[in-house]
Amino acid sequence: QVQLVESGGGLVQAGGSLRLSCAASRSLFSINAMGWYRQAPGNQRELVARITKGGSTNYADFAKGRFTISRDIVKNTVYLQMNSLKPEDSAVYYCNAEDTVGGSPKTDWGQGTQVTVSS
């Protein structure tokens, strides 16, 4: 199991920036992939960005050009830099870890961090 602790959410005006952090309880090289998801009230949880153990990244269309996922291997931490924020980016942002346990895939989630973008 991977324990994840998110931080960095808050209230920001439209056009502003935030950086979210997700600290993992073990080496990122031992985790298949790390991702950021978000869920707004009444909506399903959706992928924002993902980074694999090898460093490959992919983004949701709404995140391309505005958000950047990165990692610090020494700190076992994944970041989500969010720029040019819009009110529709308001949501709870969750970090997840895609792991393999006993040969089976397993996903662990953090507790989430609230991002609110005011217009």
C-alpha positions in Angstrom: 0.0 0.0 0.0 1.1 3.5 -0.8 0.1 6.3 1.6 -0.3 9.7 -0.1 -0.6 13.1 1.5 -1.7 16.0 -0.6 -1.2 19.7 0.1 -1.2 23.1 -1.6 -4.9 23.6 -2.3 -6.6 26.9 -1.5 -8.5 29.8 -2.8 -7.2 31.7 -5.8 -8.5 34.3 -8.2 -9.1 33.4 -11.8 -5.9 33.7 -13.8 -3.8 32.8 -10.7 -1.6 29.8 -10.0 -1.4 27.0 -7.4 1.1 24.2 -6.9 -0.2 21.0 -5.4 2.1 18.4 -3.8 1.6 14.7 -3.2 4.1 13.0 -0.9 4.2 9.2 -1.2 5.3 6.8 1.5 7.8 5.1 -0.6 10.0 5.5 -3.6 8.3 6.7 -6.8 10.4 4.2 -8.7 8.5 1.4 -6.9 5.1 2.8 -8.1 3.9 2.2 -11.6 2.4 5.6 -12.1 1.2 8.6 -10.1 -1.7 10.8 -11.1 -3.8 13.8 -10.2 -7.6 13.6 -10.5 -10.3 16.0 -9.6 -13.9 15.9 -8.6 -16.3 18.8 -8.6 -19.7 18.5 -6.8 -22.1 16.5 -8.9 -19.4 15.4 -11.3 -17.4 12.2 -11.7 -13.8 12.1 -10.7 -11.7 12.8 -13.8 -8.0 12.5 -14.7 -6.0 15.7 -14.7 -2.5 14.5 -15.3 -0.5 11.3 -14.9 3.2 10.5 -14.8 4.6 7.0 -15.1 7.6 5.4 -13.4 9.6 6.0 -16.5 8.7 9.7 -16.5 6.1 9.7 -19.3 3.3 12.1 -18.8 -0.2 12.6 -20.2 -2.8 15.3 -19.6 -6.5 15.8 -19.9 -7.4 18.2 -22.7 -8.4 20.9 -20.3 -5.1 20.7 -18.6 -2.8 20.8 -21.6 -0.8 24.1 -21.8 -1.9 25.2 -18.3 -1.0 22.4 -15.9 2.3 20.6 -15.5 2.9 17.4 -13.6 6.4 16.8 -12.2 8.2 14.8 -9.6 11.0 15.0 -7.1 12.5 11.5 -6.8 14.5 12.4 -3.7 11.4 13.7 -1.8 9.1 10.9 -3.2 6.8 13.8 -4.2 4.7 14.5 -7.2 3.6 18.0 -8.0 0.9 19.6 -10.1 1.6 23.2 -11.2 -1.6 24.9 -12.2 -1.5 28.2 -14.1 -4.2 30.4 -15.7 -6.8 28.9 -13.3 -10.4 29.2 -14.2 -13.5 29.0 -12.0 -14.4 25.7 -13.6 -11.1 24.3 -12.2 -12.6 24.4 -8.8 -12.8 20.9 -7.3 -11.2 18.6 -4.8 -8.0 17.4 -6.3 -6.8 13.8 -5.5 -3.5 12.2 -5.9 -3.4 8.5 -6.7 -0.8 5.8 -7.0 -1.1 2.9 -9.4 0.6 -0.1 -7.8 0.9 -3.8 -8.2 0.3 -6.0 -5.2 0.7 -9.8 -5.6 0.6 -9.5 -9.3 -2.7 -7.5 -9.3 -3.2 -3.8 -9.9 -4.1 -1.7 -6.9 -4.8 2.0 -6.7 -4.3 4.1 -3.6 -5.7 7.6 -3.1 -4.9 10.5 -1.0 -7.4 12.4 1.1 -7.8 15.2 -1.4 -7.2 18.9 -1.3 -9.7 21.6 -2.2 -9.0 24.1 -5.0 -11.4 27.0 -5.3 -11.0 29.5 -8.1 -13.0 32.7 -7.8 -14.1 34.8 -10.7 
